[in-house]
């Protein structure tokens, strides 16, 4: 079983950047497809980005395409989310999640119910 922990959240002005990291303990994060989700106050948790188990296939929500980049750092055992050109509507708690069994090495899960493990979240606040 893997434990996930997010870091890198904080307060930033609109147009700024943050880099979130999802660290794994107990298992290597390389064994999982990994996704990032976010939840704003009063809203449902929504998909942001995900990366496949092997192969580096990525998928993004339309709202973050061209601004966010998800990547693996196997040396640090993390999956990172680089967030550029941040907007106030990006304000939310960001969660990483891991899926242990995938139909192919290129599969990128987008639904919350596909994921087996979740971190506790990190707050991102973007001021206007």
Phi, psi and omega in degrees: 000144182250145172249137183245143177219130180264150174211166175103356178289170179165194180255130181216152177281155176305137184092350181276186184227152171218154175235116177266146176235141175245110182259145180247144172225150182094324177214163174281137181291346178296341182280000189229150160283141187231138178231159171244135176232166176216154180221116176270158180305130178078005182238163177282157176292131184236153179292140177244305183197158177207158180225141184289166179302304177227151174106341174074016177290136181234161179212143184227150168293147181303326185291343183241357180304143180074353179245324182251149176224128177258140182206161177257144169235092185294330179296324180265354182060046180227161165241125187252153176234106176274122184243115179246164178049049184294146181239156177305327180289354173277353180299125183181171166272128182257131181241142168255156183214153182231142178241128190270328182238122183234151183290338177203163182292344182259000185290135181238104182287138180245342185267143179303319186286356177277342188268144185262330186228145182225148171273182184272345177098155175223138185278132172240124179236125180246118181268149182270000000 
